[in-house]
Amino acid sequence: MPGHWQTRLTGSYVHPEGFSPLQLDLTSPAASLNFEAVRLVADKMRVDFTCGRDIQNGYYQDAVLRGEFMLSKRDRIEMQSGYSIQLSQLRPLDLRWIFATQRTWWSALTLNYNLDQTSLTDISLDMDWTPSPKWRVQFLSGFSDDFTTLNQADIRITRDLHCMLAQLTYSNSTHMIMFGLGIKAFPSNSQTFGIGSQGQYFESNYGDSY
């Protein structure tokens, strides 16, 4: 029922036998037990807790707590943290504030906090703005824990040219300015946006699946 906790305990057991010439059919023995508790209030909040044990390999899965809280129709707060039963240590706490309009604006402020060391480790600000159907501005940034150092700043401006796209990209980590022109089906340099000294920038949202 909405507003109440719902719990589920699931178990799985796999013991393959016989032989198959197809690699896709090859599986390993597996046995696991998983617990999930969810509290959902429509258009207001969702909190879920998960944990489990891999019986076959003899280790505990992380106990993970996730939450999503709607502040209004345009903004929400997401959080995630956990505890490693196997290592007896807390996992980092991720907090994110997202503000978005229906079509023209999306932004997210993310804070990563190390609970074991009681210190703020990373701050990032992302923005995606579409001022008109022909223009789009994207911005990715990462700051030090005291906001004094800009570790990463990438900006990309895209212009819709009917059947083609023109893109102007700047990255402070690579100190490069790039201009690309390509057809819409094959954008010229979209894969390079967000690449810094530590690799490809990536931030997932609550509930995303990959």
C-alpha positions as CSV (number, residue, x, y, z in Angstrom):
1,M,0.0,0.0,0.0
2,P,1.2,3.6,-0.8
3,G,2.8,5.2,2.3
4,H,3.6,1.8,3.9
5,W,6.7,-0.4,3.8
6,Q,6.6,-3.3,1.4
7,T,9.1,-6.1,1.9
8,R,10.3,-9.0,-0.3
9,L,12.6,-11.9,0.3
10,T,13.8,-13.8,-2.7
11,G,16.1,-16.7,-3.2
12,S,17.6,-18.2,-6.3
13,Y,19.4,-21.5,-7.0
14,V,21.1,-22.5,-10.3
15,H,22.8,-25.9,-10.8
16,P,23.5,-26.5,-14.5
17,E,23.8,-30.0,-15.7
18,G,24.6,-31.6,-19.1
19,F,26.5,-30.0,-22.0
20,S,25.6,-27.4,-24.6
21,P,27.8,-26.4,-27.6
22,L,26.4,-22.8,-27.3
23,Q,28.4,-20.4,-25.1
24,L,25.3,-18.5,-24.2
25,D,23.9,-21.6,-22.5
26,L,26.9,-22.0,-20.3
27,T,26.2,-21.0,-16.7
28,S,27.9,-21.4,-13.3
29,P,26.4,-22.8,-10.1
30,A,24.7,-20.0,-8.2
31,A,22.8,-19.6,-5.0
32,S,21.7,-16.3,-3.4
33,L,19.3,-14.8,-0.9
34,N,18.1,-11.1,-1.3
35,F,16.0,-8.8,0.8
36,E,14.3,-5.6,-0.3
37,A,12.1,-3.1,1.6
38,V,10.4,-0.2,-0.3
39,R,8.3,2.7,0.9
40,L,6.6,4.7,-1.8
41,V,4.4,7.8,-1.5
42,A,3.1,8.8,-5.0
43,D,4.6,12.1,-6.2
44,K,6.3,12.7,-2.9
45,M,9.0,10.1,-2.0
46,R,10.5,6.7,-2.5
47,V,12.9,4.9,-0.2
48,D,14.3,1.5,-0.7
49,F,16.7,-0.7,1.2
50,T,18.4,-3.8,-0.2
51,C,20.9,-6.4,1.0
52,G,21.7,-10.0,0.4
53,R,24.1,-12.9,0.6
54,D,25.8,-14.8,-2.2
55,I,25.6,-18.3,-0.7
56,Q,27.5,-19.9,-3.5
57,N,30.6,-17.7,-3.1
58,G,30.2,-17.1,0.6
59,Y,30.0,-13.3,0.8
60,Y,27.5,-10.6,1.8
61,Q,26.3,-8.0,-0.7
62,D,26.3,-4.4,0.4
63,A,23.4,-3.1,2.4
64,V,22.2,-0.1,0.3
65,L,19.8,2.7,1.2
66,R,18.4,4.9,-1.6
67,G,15.9,7.7,-1.4
68,E,14.2,10.2,-3.7
69,F,12.2,13.1,-2.3
70,M,10.1,15.4,-4.4
71,L,10.3,19.0,-3.2
72,S,8.0,20.3,-5.9
73,K,7.0,19.5,-9.5
74,R,10.4,20.9,-10.7
75,D,12.9,19.8,-8.1
76,R,13.8,16.8,-6.0
77,I,16.6,15.5,-3.8
78,E,18.2,12.1,-4.3
79,M,20.5,10.2,-1.9
80,Q,22.3,7.0,-1.7
81,S,24.6,5.3,0.8
82,G,25.4,1.9,2.1
83,Y,27.4,-0.4,4.3
84,S,29.8,-3.1,3.3
85,I,29.0,-6.0,5.6
86,Q,32.0,-7.9,4.1
87,L,34.5,-5.1,4.8
88,S,32.7,-3.6,7.9
89,Q,32.8,-0.1,6.5
90,L,30.4,2.6,5.4
91,R,30.1,3.5,1.7
92,P,30.2,7.1,0.5
93,L,27.1,9.2,0.8
94,D,25.9,10.7,-2.5
95,L,23.5,13.7,-2.3
96,R,22.0,15.3,-5.4
97,W,19.6,18.2,-5.9
98,I,17.9,18.2,-9.3
99,F,16.0,21.2,-10.8
100,A,14.3,20.8,-14.1
101,T,11.6,22.4,-16.2
102,Q,9.5,20.5,-18.7
103,R,11.6,21.2,-21.8
104,T,14.1,24.0,-21.5
105,W,16.2,23.4,-18.3
106,W,17.9,20.6,-16.4
107,S,20.5,21.0,-13.7
108,A,22.0,18.9,-10.9
109,L,24.2,19.7,-7.9
110,T,25.9,16.6,-6.5
111,L,27.9,16.2,-3.3
112,N,29.9,13.1,-2.5
113,Y,30.7,12.7,1.2
114,N,33.1,10.0,2.7
115,L,31.3,8.8,5.8
116,D,34.4,6.8,7.1
117,Q,36.7,9.8,6.8
118,T,33.9,12.4,7.6
119,S,35.0,14.6,4.7
120,L,33.5,16.0,1.5
121,T,35.3,14.5,-1.4
122,D,33.7,15.9,-4.6
123,I,31.2,18.5,-5.8
124,S,29.8,18.6,-9.3
125,L,27.4,20.9,-11.1
126,D,25.7,19.8,-14.4
127,M,23.5,21.9,-16.6
128,D,21.5,21.4,-19.8
129,W,19.7,24.4,-21.2
130,T,17.6,24.6,-24.4
131,P,16.8,28.3,-24.9
132,S,15.1,27.6,-28.3
133,P,14.5,24.6,-30.6
134,K,17.6,25.6,-32.5
135,W,20.0,26.1,-29.6
136,R,21.3,23.9,-26.8
137,V,23.9,24.6,-24.1
138,Q,25.5,21.9,-21.9
139,F,27.8,22.4,-19.0
140,L,29.7,19.9,-16.8
141,S,31.8,21.0,-13.8
142,G,33.6,19.5,-10.9
143,F,34.9,21.3,-7.9
144,S,37.3,20.6,-5.0
145,D,35.7,20.0,-1.6
146,D,36.2,23.7,-0.6
147,F,34.9,25.1,-3.9
148,T,38.3,26.8,-4.4
149,T,39.5,24.7,-7.4
150,L,37.7,24.0,-10.6
151,N,38.8,20.4,-11.4
152,Q,36.7,20.1,-14.6
153,A,34.7,22.5,-16.8
154,D,33.3,21.3,-20.1
155,I,30.8,23.4,-22.1
156,R,29.2,22.5,-25.4
157,I,27.0,24.7,-27.6
158,T,24.9,23.0,-30.3
159,R,23.1,24.7,-33.2
160,D,20.5,22.9,-35.2
161,L,21.0,23.5,-38.9
162,H,17.9,21.6,-40.1
163,C,19.5,18.3,-41.3
164,M,22.9,19.1,-39.7
165,L,24.3,19.9,-36.3
166,A,27.1,22.4,-35.5
167,Q,28.9,22.0,-32.2
168,L,31.4,24.1,-30.4
169,T,33.1,22.4,-27.4
170,Y,35.6,23.6,-24.8
171,S,37.3,21.6,-22.0
172,N,39.5,23.1,-19.4
173,S,41.1,19.8,-18.5
174,T,42.4,19.2,-22.0
175,H,42.7,23.0,-22.9
176,M,41.0,22.3,-26.2
177,I,38.4,24.1,-28.3
178,M,36.7,21.9,-30.9
179,F,34.3,22.7,-33.6
180,G,32.3,20.0,-35.4
181,L,29.8,19.9,-38.2
182,G,27.9,16.7,-39.1
183,I,24.6,15.3,-40.0
184,K,22.1,14.6,-37.2
185,A,22.3,10.8,-37.5
186,F,26.1,10.9,-37.0
187,P,27.1,13.9,-34.7
188,S,30.8,14.7,-35.2
189,N,32.2,14.9,-31.7
190,S,29.5,14.0,-29.2
191,Q,31.6,11.2,-27.7
192,T,34.3,13.6,-26.6
193,F,32.2,15.7,-24.3
194,G,33.0,15.2,-20.7
195,I,36.3,13.5,-21.1
196,G,38.8,14.7,-18.5
197,S,42.2,13.7,-17.0
198,Q,40.5,10.9,-15.1
199,G,38.5,9.5,-18.0
200,Q,34.9,10.0,-19.2
201,Y,32.7,12.0,-16.9
202,F,29.6,10.0,-15.8
203,E,26.8,10.7,-13.4
204,S,23.8,8.3,-13.2
205,N,20.4,9.3,-11.9
206,Y,18.3,7.5,-9.3
207,G,16.5,4.6,-11.0
208,D,18.6,4.5,-14.2
209,S,19.4,1.1,-15.6
210,Y,22.4,0.3,-17.8
